Amino acid sequence: MITEIVLFDLPKGITREAMIAQFRESIPRWQQNPDMIRKHMIFDLASGKGGGIYLWKCVEDAQRWHDESFRQRVLSAFGSEPSYQYFDTPVIVDNAARDIMIEAA
């Protein structure tokens, strides 16, 4: 598994309510994604950053779903280019679900 962190700059003056509305609008698109395991939608108004933290089966899945159309959606909605970071994620401890995911070595 891999964790992908996508970040982008927020428009000046955007509100918490506007961010939540933007994120809610995208829920159906991500719920239907067969390759994504989990997504956390994040933002920090103080630093002017927003984005998502994704758990994928592999980096190829992340890159396939974060293609040019995704880049254009971020650019249109927030006025900035997204940046991407990828991290190997061999172990996940999920206390809410009382679950542990361990990838085979």
N, CA, C and O atoms as a GROMACS GRO file, in nm:
protein
  420
    1MET      N    1   0.085  -0.118   0.000
    1MET     CA    2   0.000   0.000   0.000
    1MET      C    3   0.089   0.123   0.000
    1MET      O    4   0.204   0.120   0.042
    2ILE      N    5   0.032   0.231  -0.048
    2ILE     CA    6   0.104   0.358  -0.044
    2ILE      C    7   0.011   0.467   0.009
    2ILE      O    8  -0.111   0.463  -0.010
    3THR      N    9   0.072   0.563   0.077
    3THR     CA   10   0.001   0.684   0.119
    3THR      C   11   0.046   0.795   0.026
    3THR      O   12   0.166   0.815   0.004
    4GLU      N   13  -0.050   0.866  -0.026
    4GLU     CA   14  -0.023   0.981  -0.113
    4GLU      C   15  -0.073   1.105  -0.041
    4GLU      O   16  -0.186   1.108   0.009
    5ILE      N   17   0.010   1.207  -0.037
    5ILE     CA   18  -0.030   1.336   0.019
    5ILE      C   19  -0.037   1.435  -0.097
    5ILE      O   20   0.062   1.459  -0.166
    6VAL      N   21  -0.155   1.491  -0.116
    6VAL     CA   22  -0.177   1.592  -0.220
    6VAL      C   23  -0.203   1.724  -0.149
    6VAL      O   24  -0.291   1.732  -0.062
    7LEU      N   25  -0.128   1.827  -0.184
    7LEU     CA   26  -0.146   1.959  -0.124
    7LEU      C   27  -0.162   2.065  -0.232
    7LEU      O   28  -0.108   2.052  -0.342
    8PHE      N   29  -0.237   2.169  -0.199
    8PHE     CA   30  -0.252   2.283  -0.288
    8PHE      C   31  -0.275   2.407  -0.203
    8PHE      O   32  -0.315   2.399  -0.087
    9ASP      N   33  -0.249   2.523  -0.264
    9ASP     CA   34  -0.271   2.650  -0.195
    9ASP      C   35  -0.420   2.685  -0.202
    9ASP      O   36  -0.486   2.663  -0.304
   10LEU      N   37  -0.471   2.739  -0.092
   10LEU     CA   38  -0.611   2.781  -0.088
   10LEU      C   39  -0.624   2.926  -0.135
   10LEU      O   40  -0.532   3.006  -0.120
   11PRO      N   41  -0.740   2.958  -0.192
   11PRO     CA   42  -0.762   3.099  -0.228
   11PRO      C   43  -0.768   3.186  -0.103
   11PRO      O   44  -0.817   3.143   0.002
   12LYS      N   45  -0.718   3.308  -0.114
   12LYS     CA   46  -0.724   3.402  -0.002
   12LYS      C   47  -0.870   3.422   0.039
   12LYS      O   48  -0.958   3.437  -0.046
   13GLY      N   49  -0.893   3.421   0.169
   13GLY     CA   50  -1.026   3.450   0.221
   13GLY      C   51  -1.125   3.335   0.219
   13GLY      O   52  -1.240   3.354   0.258
   14ILE      N   53  -1.084   3.218   0.173
   14ILE     CA   54  -1.178   3.106   0.173
   14ILE      C   55  -1.214   3.070   0.317
   14ILE      O   56  -1.130   3.079   0.406
   15THR      N   57  -1.337   3.031   0.338
   15THR     CA   58  -1.386   3.000   0.473
   15THR      C   59  -1.388   2.850   0.499
   15THR      O   60  -1.380   2.769   0.406
   16ARG      N   61  -1.397   2.816   0.624
   16ARG     CA   62  -1.410   2.675   0.663
   16ARG      C   63  -1.534   2.614   0.599
   16ARG      O   64  -1.531   2.502   0.550
   17GLU      N   65  -1.644   2.690   0.600
   17GLU     CA   66  -1.770   2.641   0.542
   17GLU      C   67  -1.755   2.614   0.392
   17GLU      O   68  -1.807   2.515   0.341
   18ALA      N   69  -1.684   2.702   0.323
   18ALA     CA   70  -1.663   2.682   0.179
   18ALA      C   71  -1.577   2.559   0.152
   18ALA      O   72  -1.602   2.486   0.057
   19MET      N   73  -1.476   2.536   0.236
   19MET     CA   74  -1.392   2.417   0.219
   19MET      C   75  -1.473   2.290   0.241
   19MET      O   76  -1.463   2.195   0.163
   20ILE      N   77  -1.552   2.289   0.346
   20ILE     CA   78  -1.633   2.170   0.374
   20ILE      C   79  -1.731   2.146   0.260
   20ILE      O   80  -1.753   2.031   0.221
   21ALA      N   81  -1.789   2.250   0.206
   21ALA     CA   82  -1.882   2.237   0.093
   21ALA      C   83  -1.811   2.178  -0.029
   21ALA      O   84  -1.864   2.090  -0.096
   22GLN      N   85  -1.690   2.226  -0.057
   22GLN     CA   86  -1.611   2.172  -0.170
   22GLN      C   87  -1.583   2.023  -0.148
   22GLN      O   88  -1.598   1.942  -0.240
   23PHE      N   89  -1.541   1.989  -0.029
   23PHE     CA   90  -1.510   1.850   0.001
   23PHE      C   91  -1.635   1.762  -0.010
   23PHE      O   92  -1.629   1.653  -0.066
   24ARG      N   93  -1.746   1.809   0.044
   24ARG     CA   94  -1.870   1.731   0.037
   24ARG      C   95  -1.912   1.704  -0.107
   24ARG      O   96  -1.960   1.596  -0.140
   25GLU      N   97  -1.893   1.804  -0.192
   25GLU     CA   98  -1.930   1.790  -0.333
   25GLU      C   99  -1.852   1.676  -0.399
   25GLU      O  100  -1.902   1.612  -0.491
   26SER      N  101  -1.730   1.651  -0.353
   26SER     CA  102  -1.646   1.549  -0.416
   26SER      C  103  -1.668   1.408  -0.359
   26SER      O  104  -1.614   1.312  -0.413
   27ILE      N  105  -1.745   1.395  -0.253
   27ILE     CA  106  -1.762   1.264  -0.189
   27ILE      C  107  -1.810   1.156  -0.286
   27ILE      O  108  -1.747   1.050  -0.291
   28PRO      N  109  -1.916   1.177  -0.363
   28PRO     CA  110  -1.963   1.068  -0.451
   28PRO      C  111  -1.856   1.019  -0.549
   28PRO      O  112  -1.848   0.900  -0.576
   29ARG      N  113  -1.776   1.110  -0.602
   29ARG     CA  114  -1.671   1.072  -0.696
   29ARG      C  115  -1.572   0.977  -0.629
   29ARG      O  116  -1.531   0.877  -0.688
   30TRP      N  117  -1.533   1.007  -0.505
   30TRP     CA  118  -1.435   0.923  -0.437
   30TRP      C  119  -1.497   0.795  -0.382
   30TRP      O  120  -1.429   0.693  -0.375
   31GLN      N  121  -1.623   0.799  -0.344
   31GLN     CA  122  -1.689   0.676  -0.296
   31GLN      C  123  -1.694   0.569  -0.404
   31GLN      O  124  -1.690   0.450  -0.374
   32GLN      N  125  -1.703   0.610  -0.528
   32GLN     CA  126  -1.714   0.517  -0.639
   32GLN      C  127  -1.579   0.468  -0.690
   32GLN      O  128  -1.574   0.388  -0.784
   33ASN      N  129  -1.471   0.514  -0.630
   33ASN     CA  130  -1.337   0.480  -0.678
   33ASN      C  131  -1.299   0.339  -0.629
   33ASN      O  132  -1.283   0.318  -0.509
   34PRO      N  133  -1.284   0.243  -0.721
   34PRO     CA  134  -1.254   0.105  -0.678
   34PRO      C  135  -1.110   0.083  -0.633
   34PRO      O  136  -1.080  -0.018  -0.570
   35ASP      N  137  -1.020   0.176  -0.664
   35ASP     CA  138  -0.879   0.158  -0.631
   35ASP      C  139  -0.837   0.226  -0.502
   35ASP      O  140  -0.734   0.191  -0.444
   36MET      N  141  -0.915   0.323  -0.457
   36MET     CA  142  -0.880   0.398  -0.337
   36MET      C  143  -0.929   0.323  -0.213
   36MET      O  144  -1.043   0.276  -0.208
   37ILE      N  145  -0.843   0.312  -0.114
   37ILE     CA  146  -0.879   0.246   0.011
   37ILE      C  147  -0.940   0.347   0.108
   37ILE      O  148  -1.040   0.318   0.173
   38ARG      N  149  -0.879   0.464   0.117
   38ARG     CA  150  -0.923   0.564   0.215
   38ARG      C  151  -0.877   0.703   0.171
   38ARG      O  152  -0.775   0.718   0.104
   39LYS      N  153  -0.955   0.803   0.210
   39LYS     CA  154  -0.917   0.941   0.182
   39LYS      C  155  -0.952   1.028   0.302
   39LYS      O  156  -1.061   1.017   0.359
   40HIS      N  157  -0.858   1.114   0.341
   40HIS     CA  158  -0.881   1.216   0.443
   40HIS      C  159  -0.871   1.351   0.371
   40HIS      O  160  -0.769   1.382   0.310
   41MET      N  161  -0.976   1.430   0.379
   41MET     CA  162  -0.977   1.563   0.319
   41MET      C  163  -0.931   1.661   0.426
   41MET      O  164  -0.988   1.666   0.535
   42ILE      N  165  -0.828   1.739   0.395
   42ILE     CA  166  -0.764   1.821   0.497
   42ILE      C  167  -0.749   1.966   0.451
   42ILE      O  168  -0.741   1.994   0.331
   43PHE      N  169  -0.746   2.057   0.547
   43PHE     CA  170  -0.711   2.196   0.518
   43PHE      C  171  -0.670   2.267   0.645
   43PHE      O  172  -0.706   2.227   0.756
   44ASP      N  173  -0.592   2.374   0.626
   44ASP     CA  174  -0.548   2.459   0.736
   44ASP      C  175  -0.558   2.603   0.686
   44ASP      O  176  -0.475   2.648   0.607
   45LEU      N  177  -0.659   2.674   0.732
   45LEU     CA  178  -0.680   2.811   0.686
   45LEU      C  179  -0.565   2.902   0.724
   45LEU      O  180  -0.532   2.995   0.650
   46ALA      N  181  -0.503   2.877   0.839
   46ALA     CA  182  -0.393   2.963   0.885
   46ALA      C  183  -0.273   2.957   0.790
   46ALA      O  184  -0.210   3.060   0.763
   47SER      N  185  -0.242   2.839   0.738
   47SER     CA  186  -0.128   2.826   0.646
   47SER      C  187  -0.171   2.842   0.500
   47SER      O  188  -0.086   2.856   0.412
   48GLY      N  189  -0.302   2.839   0.476
   48GLY     CA  190  -0.351   2.852   0.339
   48GLY      C  191  -0.330   2.728   0.254
   48GLY      O  192  -0.315   2.736   0.132
   49LYS      N  193  -0.327   2.611   0.320
   49LYS     CA  194  -0.305   2.484   0.248
   49LYS      C  195  -0.426   2.393   0.263
   49LYS      O  196  -0.493   2.392   0.366
   50GLY      N  197  -0.452   2.316   0.160
   50GLY     CA  198  -0.556   2.215   0.163
   50GLY      C  199  -0.510   2.095   0.084
   50GLY      O  200  -0.405   2.099   0.020
   51GLY      N  201  -0.588   1.988   0.090
   51GLY     CA  202  -0.551   1.870   0.013
   51GLY      C  203  -0.617   1.745   0.063
   51GLY      O  204  -0.725   1.747   0.122
   52GLY      N  205  -0.548   1.635   0.038
   52GLY     CA  206  -0.600   1.506   0.078
   52GLY      C  207  -0.487   1.411   0.111
   52GLY      O  208  -0.375   1.422   0.059
   53ILE      N  209  -0.517   1.318   0.199
   53ILE     CA  210  -0.426   1.210   0.231
   53ILE      C  211  -0.498   1.082   0.190
   53ILE      O  212  -0.606   1.052   0.240
   54TYR      N  213  -0.438   1.009   0.098
   54TYR     CA  214  -0.502   0.894   0.036
   54TYR      C  215  -0.425   0.767   0.070
   54TYR      O  216  -0.303   0.768   0.084
   55LEU      N  217  -0.498   0.658   0.082
   55LEU     CA  218  -0.438   0.526   0.092
   55LEU      C  219  -0.478   0.450  -0.033
   55LEU      O  220  -0.596   0.433  -0.062
   56TRP      N  221  -0.377   0.404  -0.107
   56TRP     CA  222  -0.399   0.333  -0.233
   56TRP      C  223  -0.331   0.196  -0.227
   56TRP      O  224  -0.243   0.173  -0.143
   57LYS      N  225  -0.371   0.108  -0.315
   57LYS     CA  226  -0.306  -0.022  -0.328
   57LYS      C  227  -0.164  -0.006  -0.382
   57LYS      O  228  -0.073  -0.077  -0.340
   58CYS      N  229  -0.147   0.089  -0.478
   58CYS     CA  230  -0.015   0.109  -0.539
   58CYS      C  231  -0.007   0.251  -0.595
   58CYS      O  232  -0.109   0.318  -0.614
   59VAL      N  233   0.114   0.296  -0.622
   59VAL     CA  234   0.135   0.432  -0.672
   59VAL      C  235   0.073   0.451  -0.810
   59VAL      O  236   0.029   0.561  -0.845
   60GLU      N  237   0.068   0.345  -0.889
   60GLU     CA  238   0.007   0.355  -1.022
   60GLU      C  239  -0.141   0.391  -1.013
   60GLU      O  240  -0.191   0.467  -1.096
   61ASP      N  241  -0.210   0.339  -0.913
   61ASP     CA  242  -0.351   0.375  -0.893
   61ASP      C  243  -0.364   0.524  -0.861
   61ASP      O  244  -0.448   0.594  -0.917
   62ALA      N  245  -0.279   0.572  -0.771
   62ALA     CA  246  -0.282   0.713  -0.733
   62ALA      C  247  -0.260   0.801  -0.855
   62ALA      O  248  -0.332   0.898  -0.877
   63GLN      N  249  -0.161   0.768  -0.933
   63GLN     CA  250  -0.128   0.849  -1.049
   63GLN      C  251  -0.236   0.842  -1.157
   63GLN      O  252  -0.261   0.940  -1.227
   64ARG      N  253  -0.299   0.727  -1.171
   64ARG     CA  254  -0.407   0.713  -1.269
   64ARG      C  255  -0.525   0.803  -1.233
   64ARG      O  256  -0.583   0.867  -1.320
   65TRP      N  257  -0.560   0.809  -1.104
   65TRP     CA  258  -0.675   0.889  -1.061
   65TRP      C  259  -0.641   1.036  -1.045
   65TRP      O  260  -0.730   1.121  -1.046
   66HIS      N  261  -0.515   1.066  -1.029
   66HIS     CA  262  -0.473   1.206  -1.017
   66HIS      C  263  -0.404   1.249  -1.146
   66HIS      O  264  -0.288   1.289  -1.149
   67ASP      N  265  -0.481   1.240  -1.251
   67ASP     CA  266  -0.434   1.272  -1.385
   67ASP      C  267  -0.461   1.419  -1.419
   67ASP      O  268  -0.483   1.501  -1.330
   68GLU      N  269  -0.458   1.451  -1.545
   68GLU     CA  270  -0.478   1.589  -1.589
   68GLU      C  271  -0.617   1.641  -1.552
   68GLU      O  272  -0.631   1.759  -1.518
   69SER      N  273  -0.719   1.558  -1.558
   69SER     CA  274  -0.854   1.606  -1.522
   69SER      C  275  -0.863   1.640  -1.373
   69SER      O  276  -0.931   1.736  -1.336
   70PHE      N  277  -0.795   1.564  -1.288
   70PHE     CA  278  -0.789   1.596  -1.145
   70PHE      C  279  -0.717   1.729  -1.125
   70PHE      O  280  -0.763   1.815  -1.050
   71ARG      N  281  -0.604   1.745  -1.193
   71ARG     CA  282  -0.527   1.870  -1.183
   71ARG      C  283  -0.613   1.989  -1.223
   71ARG      O  284  -0.609   2.094  -1.159
   72GLN      N  285  -0.690   1.973  -1.329
   72GLN     CA  286  -0.777   2.081  -1.375
   72GLN      C  287  -0.888   2.111  -1.274
   72GLN      O  288  -0.924   2.228  -1.255
   73ARG      N  289  -0.943   2.008  -1.208
   73ARG     CA  290  -1.046   2.030  -1.107
   73ARG      C  291  -0.990   2.110  -0.989
   73ARG      O  292  -1.056   2.202  -0.940
   74VAL      N  293  -0.871   2.075  -0.944
   74VAL     CA  294  -0.807   2.148  -0.833
   74VAL      C  295  -0.779   2.291  -0.875
   74VAL      O  296  -0.806   2.385  -0.800
   75LEU      N  297  -0.726   2.308  -0.994
   75LEU     CA  298  -0.694   2.441  -1.046
   75LEU      C  299  -0.821   2.526  -1.056
   75LEU      O  300  -0.820   2.644  -1.020
   76SER      N  301  -0.928   2.468  -1.104
   76SER     CA  302  -1.055   2.541  -1.118
   76SER      C  303  -1.116   2.574  -0.981
   76SER      O  304  -1.165   2.685  -0.961
   77ALA      N  305  -1.114   2.479  -0.890
   77ALA     CA  306  -1.179   2.498  -0.760
   77ALA      C  307  -1.098   2.587  -0.665
   77ALA      O  308  -1.156   2.665  -0.589
   78PHE      N  309  -0.965   2.576  -0.670
   78PHE     CA  310  -0.881   2.644  -0.570
   78PHE      C  311  -0.779   2.741  -0.628
   78PHE      O  312  -0.718   2.818  -0.555
   79GLY      N  313  -0.761   2.738  -0.759
   79GLY     CA  314  -0.670   2.833  -0.823
   79GLY      C  315  -0.524   2.803  -0.806
   79GLY      O  316  -0.440   2.892  -0.823
   80SER      N  317  -0.488   2.679  -0.774
   80SER     CA  318  -0.347   2.644  -0.759
   80SER      C  319  -0.322   2.501  -0.806
   80SER      O  320  -0.413   2.419  -0.816
   81GLU      N  321  -0.195   2.475  -0.834
   81GLU     CA  322  -0.152   2.342  -0.880
   81GLU      C  323  -0.134   2.249  -0.760
   81GLU      O  324  -0.078   2.290  -0.658
   82PRO      N  325  -0.180   2.125  -0.770
   82PRO     CA  326  -0.153   2.030  -0.662
   82PRO      C  327  -0.011   1.977  -0.668
   82PRO      O  328   0.049   1.967  -0.776
   83SER      N  329   0.043   1.942  -0.552
   83SER     CA  330   0.171   1.872  -0.544
   83SER      C  331   0.145   1.735  -0.483
   83SER      O  332   0.047   1.716  -0.410
   84TYR      N  333   0.232   1.639  -0.514
   84TYR     CA  334   0.210   1.500  -0.476
   84TYR      C  335   0.334   1.444  -0.407
   84TYR      O  336   0.447   1.468  -0.449
   85GLN      N  337   0.310   1.368  -0.299
   85GLN     CA  338   0.416   1.293  -0.231
   85GLN      C  339   0.365   1.153  -0.208
   85GLN      O  340   0.246   1.133  -0.182
   86TYR      N  341   0.454   1.054  -0.217
   86TYR     CA  342   0.417   0.914  -0.200
   86TYR      C  343   0.503   0.848  -0.093
   86TYR      O  344   0.624   0.871  -0.086
   87PHE      N  345   0.439   0.766  -0.009
   87PHE     CA  346   0.508   0.698   0.099
   87PHE      C  347   0.465   0.553   0.104
   87PHE      O  348   0.346   0.522   0.097
   88ASP      N  349   0.560   0.464   0.115
   88ASP     CA  350   0.531   0.324   0.136
   88ASP      C  351   0.458   0.311   0.270
   88ASP      O  352   0.499   0.372   0.369
   89THR      N  353   0.351   0.233   0.274
   89THR     CA  354   0.268   0.222   0.395
   89THR      C  355   0.244   0.074   0.425
   89THR      O  356   0.138   0.022   0.391
   90PRO      N  357   0.339   0.007   0.489
   90PRO     CA  358   0.324  -0.136   0.512
   90PRO      C  359   0.237  -0.175   0.632
   90PRO      O  360   0.192  -0.289   0.640
   91VAL      N  361   0.213  -0.080   0.725
   91VAL     CA  362   0.135  -0.112   0.845
   91VAL      C  363   0.041   0.004   0.876
   91VAL      O  364   0.080   0.120   0.874
   92ILE      N  365  -0.085  -0.032   0.904
   92ILE     CA  366  -0.185   0.068   0.944
   92ILE      C  367  -0.255   0.016   1.069
   92ILE      O  368  -0.304  -0.097   1.070
   93VAL      N  369  -0.260   0.098   1.172
   93VAL     CA  370  -0.335   0.066   1.293
   93VAL      C  371  -0.456   0.159   1.294
   93VAL      O  372  -0.441   0.281   1.305
   94ASP      N  373  -0.575   0.101   1.283
   94ASP     CA  374  -0.700   0.178   1.277
   94ASP      C  375  -0.778   0.151   1.406
   94ASP      O  376  -0.851   0.051   1.414
   95ASN      N  377  -0.764   0.237   1.504
   95ASN     CA  378  -0.831   0.216   1.632
   95ASN      C  379  -0.982   0.231   1.623
   95ASN      O  380  -1.054   0.162   1.694
   96ALA      N  381  -1.032   0.320   1.535
   96ALA     CA  382  -1.176   0.338   1.522
   96ALA      C  383  -1.242   0.210   1.472
   96ALA      O  384  -1.347   0.170   1.522
   97ALA      N  385  -1.180   0.145   1.375
   97ALA     CA  386  -1.235   0.020   1.320
   97ALA      C  387  -1.185  -0.103   1.395
   97ALA      O  388  -1.226  -0.216   1.367
   98ARG      N  389  -1.095  -0.080   1.491
   98ARG     CA  390  -1.032  -0.190   1.563
   98ARG      C  391  -0.971  -0.290   1.465
   98ARG      O  392  -0.993  -0.411   1.473
   99ASP      N  393  -0.892  -0.233   1.373
   99ASP     CA  394  -0.836  -0.313   1.264
   99ASP      C  395  -0.688  -0.279   1.248
   99ASP      O  396  -0.645  -0.167   1.274
  100ILE      N  397  -0.613  -0.378   1.205
  100ILE     CA  398  -0.473  -0.359   1.171
  100ILE      C  399  -0.454  -0.417   1.031
  100ILE      O  400  -0.494  -0.530   1.004
  101MET      N  401  -0.391  -0.337   0.943
  101MET     CA  402  -0.357  -0.386   0.810
  101MET      C  403  -0.206  -0.396   0.802
  101MET      O  404  -0.134  -0.299   0.826
  102ILE      N  405  -0.159  -0.515   0.768
  102ILE     CA  406  -0.016  -0.538   0.753
  102ILE      C  407   0.007  -0.597   0.614
  102ILE      O  408  -0.047  -0.702   0.580
  103GLU      N  409   0.087  -0.526   0.536
  103GLU     CA  410   0.118  -0.574   0.403
  103GLU      C  411   0.225  -0.679   0.412
  103GLU      O  412   0.318  -0.667   0.492
  104ALA      N  413   0.214  -0.783   0.331
  104ALA     CA  414   0.315  -0.889   0.330
  104ALA      C  415   0.450  -0.830   0.290
  104ALA      O  416   0.457  -0.740   0.206
  105ALA      N  417   0.555  -0.880   0.351
  105ALA     CA  418   0.692  -0.831   0.322
  105ALA      C  419   0.735  -0.869   0.183
  105ALA      O  420   0.846  -0.836   0.142
   0.00000   0.00000   0.00000
